[in-house]
Amino acid sequence: MPTRTTEKKATAATKTKKKPIGIVLIHGVEPYKETKGEDYLGAPQRKHFREILISWKRELMQEVDRTVHHMKDESGSLPDPNDRATQEEEFSLELRTRDRERKLIKKIDQMLDRIEKDDYGYCDDCGIEIGIRRLEARPTATLCIDCKSLQEIKEKQLVGG
């Protein structure tokens, strides 16, 4: 028969359970925990996605700043033509990446605007809910999974045929 002290230890051990390992943060934000009966994209969900989008935009802007500082620091004239060519190619790749990120920042701003207008989270083609998990995976999604899949199939047919 267990003693009182072992019962207390067992109770204390169950109270101090740690958070489950493996929670993946979305741009520093924990995944949304839906509550039963909650409206789709009500105020708490809109706030959640606004936080994700703002955090993502902040990360991208930090990368822009880092690139500017890196290019200023490394832009000294290198005497060796091969070193200069390598540096120019690195700068070119970095600028291409930043251009894609600039376009992404613009799309993030559009999504933030859609949140303000209560137009966020609904498919542009069919009008149904995109879904919380899909939006967390791709916060800039404008199509539900079915419409996106159909779009990709059509694109493959055009390119392949």
Rosetta constraint file for C-alpha pairs under 8 A:
AtomPair CA 2 CA 6 HARMONIC 6.27 0.50
AtomPair CA 2 CA 7 HARMONIC 6.80 0.50
AtomPair CA 3 CA 7 HARMONIC 6.47 0.50
AtomPair CA 4 CA 8 HARMONIC 6.23 0.50
AtomPair CA 5 CA 9 HARMONIC 6.23 0.50
AtomPair CA 6 CA 10 HARMONIC 6.18 0.50
AtomPair CA 7 CA 11 HARMONIC 6.21 0.50
AtomPair CA 8 CA 12 HARMONIC 6.03 0.50
AtomPair CA 9 CA 13 HARMONIC 6.07 0.50
AtomPair CA 10 CA 14 HARMONIC 6.41 0.50
AtomPair CA 11 CA 15 HARMONIC 6.38 0.50
AtomPair CA 12 CA 16 HARMONIC 6.45 0.50
AtomPair CA 13 CA 17 HARMONIC 6.83 0.50
AtomPair CA 23 CA 30 HARMONIC 7.47 0.50
AtomPair CA 23 CA 31 HARMONIC 7.90 0.50
AtomPair CA 24 CA 30 HARMONIC 7.04 0.50
AtomPair CA 24 CA 31 HARMONIC 7.45 0.50
AtomPair CA 25 CA 29 HARMONIC 5.14 0.50
AtomPair CA 25 CA 30 HARMONIC 4.79 0.50
AtomPair CA 25 CA 31 HARMONIC 6.52 0.50
AtomPair CA 26 CA 30 HARMONIC 6.16 0.50
AtomPair CA 26 CA 31 HARMONIC 6.69 0.50
AtomPair CA 26 CA 52 HARMONIC 6.70 0.50
AtomPair CA 26 CA 136 HARMONIC 7.06 0.50
AtomPair CA 26 CA 137 HARMONIC 7.99 0.50
AtomPair CA 27 CA 52 HARMONIC 6.05 0.50
AtomPair CA 27 CA 55 HARMONIC 5.99 0.50
AtomPair CA 27 CA 56 HARMONIC 5.63 0.50
AtomPair CA 28 CA 52 HARMONIC 7.57 0.50
AtomPair CA 28 CA 55 HARMONIC 7.08 0.50
AtomPair CA 29 CA 51 HARMONIC 7.29 0.50
AtomPair CA 29 CA 52 HARMONIC 6.19 0.50
AtomPair CA 31 CA 136 HARMONIC 7.32 0.50
AtomPair CA 32 CA 45 HARMONIC 7.49 0.50
AtomPair CA 32 CA 48 HARMONIC 7.05 0.50
AtomPair CA 32 CA 132 HARMONIC 7.94 0.50
AtomPair CA 34 CA 38 HARMONIC 6.99 0.50
AtomPair CA 38 CA 42 HARMONIC 7.51 0.50
AtomPair CA 40 CA 45 HARMONIC 7.52 0.50
AtomPair CA 40 CA 129 HARMONIC 7.98 0.50
AtomPair CA 41 CA 45 HARMONIC 4.93 0.50
AtomPair CA 41 CA 46 HARMONIC 5.51 0.50
AtomPair CA 41 CA 121 HARMONIC 7.27 0.50
AtomPair CA 42 CA 46 HARMONIC 6.12 0.50
AtomPair CA 43 CA 47 HARMONIC 6.07 0.50
AtomPair CA 44 CA 48 HARMONIC 6.21 0.50
AtomPair CA 45 CA 49 HARMONIC 6.31 0.50
AtomPair CA 46 CA 50 HARMONIC 6.03 0.50
AtomPair CA 46 CA 115 HARMONIC 6.50 0.50
AtomPair CA 47 CA 51 HARMONIC 6.18 0.50
AtomPair CA 48 CA 52 HARMONIC 6.41 0.50
AtomPair CA 49 CA 53 HARMONIC 6.08 0.50
AtomPair CA 49 CA 136 HARMONIC 7.73 0.50
AtomPair CA 49 CA 139 HARMONIC 7.25 0.50
AtomPair CA 50 CA 54 HARMONIC 6.01 0.50
AtomPair CA 50 CA 112 HARMONIC 6.41 0.50
AtomPair CA 50 CA 115 HARMONIC 7.37 0.50
AtomPair CA 51 CA 55 HARMONIC 5.95 0.50
AtomPair CA 52 CA 56 HARMONIC 6.06 0.50
AtomPair CA 52 CA 139 HARMONIC 7.68 0.50
AtomPair CA 53 CA 57 HARMONIC 6.08 0.50
AtomPair CA 53 CA 108 HARMONIC 6.23 0.50
AtomPair CA 53 CA 111 HARMONIC 7.91 0.50
AtomPair CA 53 CA 112 HARMONIC 7.12 0.50
AtomPair CA 53 CA 139 HARMONIC 6.99 0.50
AtomPair CA 54 CA 58 HARMONIC 6.11 0.50
AtomPair CA 55 CA 59 HARMONIC 6.28 0.50
AtomPair CA 56 CA 60 HARMONIC 6.33 0.50
AtomPair CA 57 CA 61 HARMONIC 6.14 0.50
AtomPair CA 57 CA 105 HARMONIC 6.02 0.50
AtomPair CA 57 CA 108 HARMONIC 6.95 0.50
AtomPair CA 58 CA 62 HARMONIC 6.20 0.50
AtomPair CA 59 CA 63 HARMONIC 6.44 0.50
AtomPair CA 60 CA 64 HARMONIC 6.42 0.50
AtomPair CA 60 CA 101 HARMONIC 6.69 0.50
AtomPair CA 60 CA 105 HARMONIC 7.38 0.50
AtomPair CA 61 CA 65 HARMONIC 6.36 0.50
AtomPair CA 62 CA 66 HARMONIC 6.10 0.50
AtomPair CA 63 CA 67 HARMONIC 6.10 0.50
AtomPair CA 64 CA 68 HARMONIC 6.29 0.50
AtomPair CA 64 CA 98 HARMONIC 6.65 0.50
AtomPair CA 65 CA 69 HARMONIC 6.27 0.50
AtomPair CA 66 CA 70 HARMONIC 6.01 0.50
AtomPair CA 67 CA 71 HARMONIC 6.00 0.50
AtomPair CA 67 CA 94 HARMONIC 7.48 0.50
AtomPair CA 68 CA 72 HARMONIC 6.19 0.50
AtomPair CA 69 CA 73 HARMONIC 6.07 0.50
AtomPair CA 70 CA 74 HARMONIC 6.00 0.50
AtomPair CA 71 CA 75 HARMONIC 5.62 0.50
AtomPair CA 71 CA 91 HARMONIC 7.24 0.50
AtomPair CA 77 CA 84 HARMONIC 7.39 0.50
AtomPair CA 78 CA 83 HARMONIC 6.47 0.50
AtomPair CA 78 CA 84 HARMONIC 5.61 0.50
AtomPair CA 79 CA 83 HARMONIC 7.70 0.50
AtomPair CA 79 CA 84 HARMONIC 7.47 0.50
AtomPair CA 80 CA 84 HARMONIC 6.32 0.50
AtomPair CA 81 CA 85 HARMONIC 6.08 0.50
AtomPair CA 82 CA 86 HARMONIC 6.14 0.50
AtomPair CA 83 CA 87 HARMONIC 6.11 0.50
AtomPair CA 84 CA 88 HARMONIC 6.10 0.50
AtomPair CA 85 CA 89 HARMONIC 6.16 0.50
AtomPair CA 86 CA 90 HARMONIC 6.23 0.50
AtomPair CA 87 CA 91 HARMONIC 6.15 0.50
AtomPair CA 88 CA 92 HARMONIC 6.04 0.50
AtomPair CA 89 CA 93 HARMONIC 6.22 0.50
AtomPair CA 90 CA 94 HARMONIC 6.13 0.50
AtomPair CA 91 CA 95 HARMONIC 6.01 0.50
AtomPair CA 92 CA 96 HARMONIC 6.18 0.50
AtomPair CA 93 CA 97 HARMONIC 6.26 0.50
AtomPair CA 94 CA 98 HARMONIC 6.21 0.50
AtomPair CA 95 CA 99 HARMONIC 6.09 0.50
AtomPair CA 96 CA 100 HARMONIC 6.44 0.50
AtomPair CA 97 CA 101 HARMONIC 6.28 0.50
AtomPair CA 98 CA 102 HARMONIC 5.97 0.50
AtomPair CA 99 CA 103 HARMONIC 6.41 0.50
AtomPair CA 100 CA 104 HARMONIC 6.29 0.50
AtomPair CA 101 CA 105 HARMONIC 6.07 0.50
AtomPair CA 102 CA 106 HARMONIC 6.36 0.50
AtomPair CA 103 CA 107 HARMONIC 6.36 0.50
AtomPair CA 104 CA 108 HARMONIC 6.10 0.50
AtomPair CA 105 CA 109 HARMONIC 6.19 0.50
AtomPair CA 106 CA 110 HARMONIC 6.34 0.50
AtomPair CA 107 CA 111 HARMONIC 6.27 0.50
AtomPair CA 107 CA 140 HARMONIC 6.84 0.50
AtomPair CA 108 CA 112 HARMONIC 6.21 0.50
AtomPair CA 108 CA 140 HARMONIC 6.43 0.50
AtomPair CA 109 CA 113 HARMONIC 6.20 0.50
AtomPair CA 110 CA 114 HARMONIC 6.20 0.50
AtomPair CA 111 CA 115 HARMONIC 6.22 0.50
AtomPair CA 111 CA 120 HARMONIC 6.66 0.50
AtomPair CA 111 CA 140 HARMONIC 6.31 0.50
AtomPair CA 112 CA 116 HARMONIC 6.47 0.50
AtomPair CA 113 CA 117 HARMONIC 6.35 0.50
AtomPair CA 114 CA 118 HARMONIC 6.02 0.50
AtomPair CA 114 CA 119 HARMONIC 4.87 0.50
AtomPair CA 114 CA 120 HARMONIC 4.91 0.50
AtomPair CA 115 CA 119 HARMONIC 5.98 0.50
AtomPair CA 115 CA 120 HARMONIC 4.91 0.50
AtomPair CA 121 CA 129 HARMONIC 5.99 0.50
AtomPair CA 121 CA 130 HARMONIC 5.39 0.50
AtomPair CA 121 CA 131 HARMONIC 6.96 0.50
AtomPair CA 121 CA 132 HARMONIC 7.98 0.50
AtomPair CA 121 CA 135 HARMONIC 7.15 0.50
AtomPair CA 121 CA 141 HARMONIC 7.76 0.50
AtomPair CA 121 CA 142 HARMONIC 7.08 0.50
AtomPair CA 122 CA 127 HARMONIC 5.43 0.50
AtomPair CA 122 CA 128 HARMONIC 5.47 0.50
AtomPair CA 122 CA 129 HARMONIC 4.60 0.50
AtomPair CA 122 CA 130 HARMONIC 5.30 0.50
AtomPair CA 122 CA 142 HARMONIC 6.89 0.50
AtomPair CA 122 CA 143 HARMONIC 7.29 0.50
AtomPair CA 122 CA 144 HARMONIC 7.46 0.50
AtomPair CA 123 CA 127 HARMONIC 4.57 0.50
AtomPair CA 123 CA 128 HARMONIC 5.46 0.50
AtomPair CA 123 CA 129 HARMONIC 6.26 0.50
AtomPair CA 123 CA 130 HARMONIC 5.78 0.50
AtomPair CA 123 CA 142 HARMONIC 5.47 0.50
AtomPair CA 123 CA 143 HARMONIC 4.37 0.50
AtomPair CA 123 CA 144 HARMONIC 5.23 0.50
AtomPair CA 123 CA 147 HARMONIC 7.95 0.50
AtomPair CA 124 CA 142 HARMONIC 5.81 0.50
AtomPair CA 124 CA 143 HARMONIC 5.76 0.50
AtomPair CA 125 CA 143 HARMONIC 6.71 0.50
AtomPair CA 125 CA 147 HARMONIC 6.96 0.50
AtomPair CA 126 CA 147 HARMONIC 7.60 0.50
AtomPair CA 128 CA 144 HARMONIC 7.23 0.50
AtomPair CA 129 CA 144 HARMONIC 6.96 0.50
AtomPair CA 130 CA 134 HARMONIC 6.66 0.50
AtomPair CA 130 CA 135 HARMONIC 6.94 0.50
AtomPair CA 130 CA 141 HARMONIC 7.88 0.50
AtomPair CA 130 CA 142 HARMONIC 7.64 0.50
AtomPair CA 130 CA 143 HARMONIC 6.52 0.50
AtomPair CA 130 CA 144 HARMONIC 4.42 0.50
AtomPair CA 130 CA 145 HARMONIC 7.09 0.50
AtomPair CA 131 CA 135 HARMONIC 6.20 0.50
AtomPair CA 131 CA 144 HARMONIC 7.50 0.50
AtomPair CA 132 CA 136 HARMONIC 6.16 0.50
AtomPair CA 133 CA 137 HARMONIC 6.20 0.50
AtomPair CA 134 CA 138 HARMONIC 6.00 0.50
AtomPair CA 134 CA 139 HARMONIC 7.61 0.50
AtomPair CA 134 CA 141 HARMONIC 7.72 0.50
AtomPair CA 134 CA 145 HARMONIC 7.79 0.50
AtomPair CA 135 CA 139 HARMONIC 4.45 0.50
AtomPair CA 135 CA 140 HARMONIC 7.10 0.50
AtomPair CA 135 CA 141 HARMONIC 6.26 0.50
AtomPair CA 143 CA 147 HARMONIC 5.89 0.50
AtomPair CA 143 CA 148 HARMONIC 5.62 0.50
AtomPair CA 144 CA 148 HARMONIC 6.09 0.50
AtomPair CA 145 CA 149 HARMONIC 6.00 0.50
AtomPair CA 146 CA 150 HARMONIC 6.20 0.50
AtomPair CA 147 CA 151 HARMONIC 6.08 0.50
AtomPair CA 148 CA 152 HARMONIC 6.23 0.50
AtomPair CA 149 CA 153 HARMONIC 6.25 0.50
AtomPair CA 150 CA 154 HARMONIC 6.25 0.50
AtomPair CA 151 CA 155 HARMONIC 6.21 0.50
AtomPair CA 152 CA 156 HARMONIC 6.20 0.50
AtomPair CA 153 CA 157 HARMONIC 6.30 0.50
AtomPair CA 154 CA 158 HARMONIC 6.28 0.50
AtomPair CA 155 CA 159 HARMONIC 6.18 0.50
AtomPair CA 156 CA 160 HARMONIC 5.62 0.50
AtomPair CA 157 CA 161 HARMONIC 5.58 0.50
